[in-house]
Amino acid sequence: MATWFITGCSTGIGRATAEKAAAAGHRVVATARRPESLDDLVARFPDTVAALPLEVRDDAQIAAAVDAALARFGGVDVVVNNAGIGYFSTIEESDPEDAQEVMDANFWGAAKVTTALLPHLRERRSGHIFTVSSIAGVRGSAGLGYYCASKFAVSGLMEALAAEVSHLGIRVTVLEPGPVRTLWIPSGAKNDDVLPDYEPVMRPFWDRIHSLPGNQPGSPAAAAEAMLALADHPEPPLHLICGAHAVTQTRAKLARLGGEVDRWEELSLSVDRPADA
């Protein structure tokens, strides 16, 4: 039996992970901005599920939630950074406050929760940190510039973290899913009144976005099951690309990147030269 600390448990992947972990017999610290949304889960598992308030953009709430989790269960074995928000706009037309909010939630929230728990995991010489990033953290997409920036940032942070802590017995896995049936689209801020110059790119984008809710192929329960399976794996992946769309897009990105490296290799290598040349 392990203790799971999960953010963003009101709905979606966070809620599914809390449910699956509790049903599997694990202890669960399920956090959410509205912890009352978890009352039914606590009622089902009163001895093993603790619901705590946590807005990941609030440093004091992070510290309080970590302290409460350790006081209740004595330790944390698995961290799931799931809380996050969407933002839909061209880069030029993005609202600076909205852009800051998405970075604070998706990047700084995961970073601060992780660093709050790292001393505990490091002392125990064990643990597994999962972070729900996105295919938007693998390749850039028109209309999602600042969202992509937040997900590229958190994926890069976790990749660096893995290099720092693997020798300490701490494992790190970044989930990078494509479309999943969550409230990411309905709940995200949107700016769809685009300038005429962006119409050729953004109208098809908005058509896709408006058609997605309820039709996403990704299952929150399946993502949760994947994390439960990897939590017990002795050699889990650093990156788990989730879903057919994400796999296709990742392979396309790798092919484009490899092609650019090959095509421009001579110019790339020309940048290295002796100081006196």
C-alpha positions in Angstrom: 0.0 0.0 0.0 1.4 3.4 -1.1 0.4 7.0 -0.3 -0.6 9.0 -3.3 -0.6 12.9 -3.3 -2.7 14.1 -6.2 -3.5 17.6 -7.4 -6.5 18.7 -9.4 -8.9 15.9 -8.2 -12.2 17.6 -8.8 -12.6 16.2 -12.3 -10.8 14.5 -15.1 -7.5 12.6 -14.8 -7.0 13.8 -11.2 -10.4 12.5 -10.1 -10.0 9.2 -11.9 -6.5 8.7 -10.4 -7.7 9.3 -6.9 -10.6 6.8 -7.5 -8.4 4.2 -9.0 -5.7 4.5 -6.4 -8.2 4.3 -3.5 -10.0 1.3 -5.1 -6.7 -0.5 -5.4 -6.2 -0.1 -1.6 -3.8 2.8 -1.6 -3.9 5.8 0.7 -4.8 8.9 -1.2 -4.3 12.6 -0.5 -6.8 14.1 -3.0 -6.5 17.8 -3.3 -8.7 20.3 -5.1 -9.6 23.9 -5.1 -13.1 22.7 -4.0 -12.4 19.8 -1.7 -16.2 19.4 -1.1 -16.3 17.9 -4.6 -14.5 14.9 -3.2 -17.0 14.3 -0.3 -18.4 11.2 -2.1 -14.9 9.7 -2.5 -14.1 10.3 1.2 -17.4 8.7 2.2 -16.5 5.6 0.2 -13.0 5.4 1.6 -13.1 7.2 4.9 -9.9 5.6 6.4 -7.7 5.9 3.3 -8.7 9.1 1.5 -8.1 12.6 2.8 -9.5 15.5 0.8 -7.6 18.8 1.2 -8.0 22.3 -0.3 -5.2 23.2 -2.7 -4.8 25.9 -5.2 -1.4 25.2 -6.7 -0.8 28.9 -7.3 -1.0 29.5 -3.5 2.3 28.9 -1.7 0.7 28.8 1.7 -1.9 26.2 0.6 0.9 24.0 -0.9 2.8 24.0 2.4 -0.4 23.4 4.4 -1.4 20.5 2.2 2.0 18.8 2.3 2.1 19.2 6.1 -1.4 17.8 6.5 -0.6 14.8 4.2 2.5 13.9 6.2 0.6 14.3 9.5 -2.3 12.1 8.3 -0.4 9.3 6.6 3.2 9.7 7.7 4.7 9.8 4.3 4.1 10.2 0.5 5.2 7.7 -2.0 3.6 8.9 -5.3 3.1 12.5 -6.4 0.8 13.3 -9.3 1.0 16.8 -10.6 -2.3 17.0 -12.5 -3.8 20.4 -11.7 -3.8 22.8 -14.7 -5.8 25.1 -16.9 -6.1 25.7 -20.7 -5.7 28.9 -22.6 -6.7 29.4 -26.2 -5.5 32.4 -28.2 -3.0 33.5 -30.7 0.2 34.7 -29.1 -0.2 38.3 -30.4 -3.7 38.6 -29.1 -3.1 36.9 -25.7 -4.0 38.7 -22.6 -0.9 39.1 -20.4 -2.8 38.2 -17.2 -4.3 35.1 -18.8 -0.9 34.1 -20.1 0.6 34.6 -16.6 -2.2 32.5 -15.0 -1.6 29.5 -17.3 2.1 29.6 -16.6 1.5 29.9 -12.9 -0.9 27.0 -12.8 0.7 24.6 -15.3 4.4 25.2 -14.6 4.9 26.9 -11.3 2.1 24.9 -9.6 3.7 21.6 -10.5 7.2 23.0 -9.8 6.2 24.2 -6.3 4.3 21.1 -5.3 7.2 19.0 -6.4 9.8 21.0 -4.6 7.7 21.0 -1.4 7.7 17.2 -1.4 11.3 16.6 -2.6 13.0 16.9 0.8 10.7 14.1 2.1 11.2 11.9 -0.9 15.0 12.5 -0.9 15.2 11.6 2.8 13.3 8.3 2.1 15.4 7.6 -1.0 12.2 6.5 -2.8 9.2 7.9 -4.6 7.6 8.4 -8.0 6.7 11.8 -9.4 4.1 11.9 -12.2 3.4 15.1 -14.0 0.5 15.4 -16.5 1.9 17.5 -19.3 0.5 17.3 -22.8 1.3 16.7 -26.5 1.4 20.5 -26.4 4.6 20.1 -24.4 6.1 18.1 -27.3 5.2 20.2 -30.3 3.9 23.7 -30.6 0.4 24.4 -31.9 -1.2 27.5 -33.3 -3.8 28.9 -30.9 -2.1 27.4 -27.9 1.1 29.3 -27.7 1.2 30.1 -24.0 -0.4 26.8 -23.1 2.4 25.1 -25.1 5.0 27.2 -23.3 3.7 26.1 -19.9 3.7 22.5 -20.9 7.2 22.6 -22.6 8.4 24.2 -19.5 7.0 21.6 -17.1 8.2 18.7 -19.3 11.7 20.2 -19.4 11.7 20.8 -15.7 10.8 17.2 -15.0 13.3 15.8 -17.5 16.0 17.8 -15.7 14.7 16.6 -12.3 14.9 13.0 -13.4 18.6 13.5 -14.1 19.1 15.0 -10.7 17.2 12.4 -8.5 17.4 9.0 -10.3 20.4 8.0 -8.2 18.4 8.8 -5.0 15.7 6.2 -5.8 13.2 8.8 -7.0 11.6 8.1 -10.4 10.0 10.7 -12.7 7.4 10.2 -15.4 5.9 12.9 -17.6 2.5 12.0 -19.2 2.0 13.8 -22.6 -1.5 13.0 -23.7 -3.5 14.1 -26.7 -7.2 15.0 -26.3 -8.7 13.5 -23.2 -12.3 13.7 -22.0 -11.8 16.4 -19.4 -13.0 19.9 -18.7 -9.8 21.4 -20.2 -11.6 23.0 -23.1 -14.8 24.3 -21.4 -12.9 25.7 -18.4 -10.0 27.4 -20.3 -9.9 31.1 -21.1 -10.5 31.8 -24.8 -9.9 34.6 -27.2 -11.6 33.6 -30.5 -12.1 37.1 -32.0 -9.0 36.9 -34.2 -7.4 39.4 -36.4 -8.1 38.9 -40.2 -4.5 37.9 -40.8 -4.9 34.9 -38.5 -8.2 33.7 -39.9 -6.7 31.1 -42.3 -5.0 29.3 -39.4 -7.3 30.0 -36.5 -10.7 29.3 -38.0 -9.8 25.6 -38.6 -8.3 25.6 -35.1 -11.6 26.9 -33.5 -13.6 24.4 -35.5 -11.5 21.6 -34.0 -11.7 23.0 -30.5 -15.5 23.5 -30.6 -16.0 19.9 -31.9 -13.8 18.2 -29.3 -15.7 18.3 -26.0 -17.2 14.9 -25.3 -15.5 13.5 -28.4 -12.0 13.2 -27.2 -10.6 9.7 -27.6 -8.6 9.8 -24.4 -10.0 8.3 -21.2 -9.2 9.8 -17.8 -9.7 6.3 -16.3 -7.2 4.8 -18.7 -4.6 7.5 -18.0 -5.1 6.8 -14.2 -4.6 3.0 -14.8 -1.4 3.7 -16.7 0.0 5.6 -13.8 -1.0 2.9 -11.4 0.8 0.3 -13.6 3.9 2.5 -13.9 4.1 3.3 -10.2 5.0 -0.4 -9.6 7.3 -0.7 -12.5 11.0 -1.0 -11.8 12.0 1.0 -14.9 9.2 3.4 -15.8 9.5 5.7 -18.8 10.5 9.3 -18.4 8.0 10.2 -21.1 4.7 8.4 -21.6 3.1 9.6 -24.8 -0.7 8.9 -24.3 -3.1 8.2 -27.1 -3.0 7.7 -30.8 -3.0 11.4 -31.7 -0.1 12.1 -29.3 1.9 9.2 -30.7 1.3 10.3 -34.3 2.2 13.9 -33.5 5.3 12.9 -31.5 6.6 10.8 -34.4 6.0 13.6 -36.8 7.9 16.0 -34.6 10.8 13.6 -34.3 10.9 13.2 -38.1 10.8 17.0 -38.7 13.5 17.6 -36.1 15.7 14.8 -37.5 15.3 16.2 -41.0 16.3 19.6 -39.9 19.4 18.3 -38.1 20.4 16.4 -41.2 19.7 19.2 -43.7 21.5 21.9 -41.6 24.2 19.8 -40.0 27.0 21.6 -41.9 25.9 25.0 -40.8 25.2 23.8 -37.3 28.7 22.4 -36.9 30.2 25.6 -38.3 29.2 27.4 -35.1 32.0 25.5 -33.2 35.4 27.1 -34.0 38.6 27.9 -32.1 38.6 31.2 -30.2 41.4 32.6 -32.5 39.6 31.7 -35.7 
